[in-house]
Amino acid sequence: MSPEAERLRDIADAHADFSAEVFMLNVHGRKAVAEVDYLSAGDALELYETSSDDICVRTLDGVKLGTPLIPIQSDFRRALAEHVEYEVYMGGRNNGFMDNGALITIIVFYKLDGVPPSHLTIE
């Protein structure tokens, strides 16, 4: 198992009593991809709301990554509406996804009444 996968497994194990969801987002532009090239699996991230009520992801030092694709049926939407505490981590990246961008996955851990803990399989 790679060091990145081991790091993610440790994070998932530490959040064994949390619900978890994995979301994808696109980072557009070579400059934006270069600005976040130092990120690796397991790095903490944060979410913030924009003026248009979208949820965006940024690094802890404020670099905007983009807007994750959160399905309407996601329990995390309810967690956001109920102001439940959550933690966000970088899952992985694919810089070869498009010519001038990257596909990034994020993992969000949260506790919400009525939603059972998740089991993440990290390989």
C-alpha positions in Angstrom: 0.0 0.0 0.0 1.3 3.5 -0.9 2.1 6.0 1.8 -0.8 8.1 0.6 -3.2 5.2 0.9 -1.9 4.4 4.4 -2.4 8.0 5.4 -6.0 8.0 4.1 -6.6 4.7 5.9 -5.4 6.2 9.2 -7.7 9.2 8.7 -10.6 6.9 7.9 -9.9 4.7 10.9 -9.8 7.8 13.2 -13.2 8.8 11.8 -14.8 5.3 12.1 -17.8 6.6 14.0 -18.5 9.3 11.4 -20.5 9.3 8.2 -18.3 9.9 5.1 -18.9 10.9 1.5 -16.6 11.3 -1.4 -17.1 14.2 -3.8 -15.3 15.2 -7.0 -14.3 18.6 -8.3 -12.4 20.0 -11.2 -9.6 22.4 -10.8 -9.5 24.5 -13.9 -6.4 26.2 -15.4 -2.7 25.4 -15.3 -2.1 28.2 -12.9 -4.7 26.8 -10.4 -3.3 23.3 -10.7 0.2 24.5 -10.1 -0.9 26.5 -7.1 -2.2 23.3 -5.4 0.4 20.9 -6.7 1.9 20.5 -3.2 -1.4 18.9 -1.9 -1.4 15.2 -1.3 -3.9 12.6 -0.1 -5.0 13.2 3.5 -4.3 17.0 3.5 -7.0 18.9 5.4 -9.1 21.3 3.4 -12.0 23.6 4.2 -15.4 24.4 2.7 -16.9 27.9 2.4 -20.1 29.4 1.0 -19.9 31.9 -1.8 -22.2 34.8 -2.3 -24.3 32.7 -4.7 -24.8 30.0 -2.0 -22.5 27.6 -3.7 -20.2 25.5 -1.6 -16.5 25.8 -2.6 -13.4 24.0 -1.5 -10.1 25.7 -0.6 -6.8 24.8 1.0 -6.1 25.8 4.6 -4.0 28.6 3.2 -6.9 30.0 1.2 -6.3 28.8 -2.4 -9.6 28.1 -4.0 -9.9 24.7 -5.6 -13.4 24.8 -7.0 -17.0 23.7 -6.4 -17.5 20.0 -5.5 -20.3 18.1 -7.2 -22.6 17.3 -4.3 -25.7 15.3 -5.4 -29.1 16.5 -4.3 -29.7 13.2 -2.4 -26.5 13.6 -0.4 -26.9 13.5 3.4 -24.1 16.0 3.5 -26.5 18.7 2.2 -28.6 18.1 5.2 -25.5 18.3 7.5 -24.7 21.7 6.0 -28.3 22.9 6.4 -28.2 21.8 10.1 -24.8 23.3 10.7 -23.2 20.0 11.7 -19.5 20.0 12.2 -17.5 18.2 9.5 -13.9 17.7 8.4 -12.7 17.7 4.8 -9.6 15.9 3.4 -8.0 15.6 0.0 -8.7 12.1 -1.3 -6.7 12.1 -4.5 -6.0 13.8 -7.8 -5.7 13.1 -11.5 -3.7 15.8 -13.3 -4.1 13.9 -16.6 -7.8 14.2 -16.5 -7.8 17.3 -18.9 -5.3 19.4 -20.7 -5.4 22.4 -18.3 -6.9 21.1 -15.1 -7.1 18.3 -12.6 -9.8 16.1 -11.1 -9.7 16.0 -7.3 -11.6 13.9 -4.9 -12.4 15.1 -1.4 -13.6 13.1 1.6 -16.0 14.7 4.0 -16.6 13.2 7.5 -19.6 14.3 9.6 -22.0 13.1 12.3 -25.7 13.5 11.5 -28.6 12.0 13.5 -30.1 9.1 11.6 -27.2 8.6 9.3 -25.0 5.6 10.2 -21.2 5.7 10.2 -19.6 4.8 6.9 -16.9 2.3 6.2 -14.4 3.5 3.7 -12.2 1.0 1.9 -8.8 2.5 1.1 -6.7 0.6 -1.4 
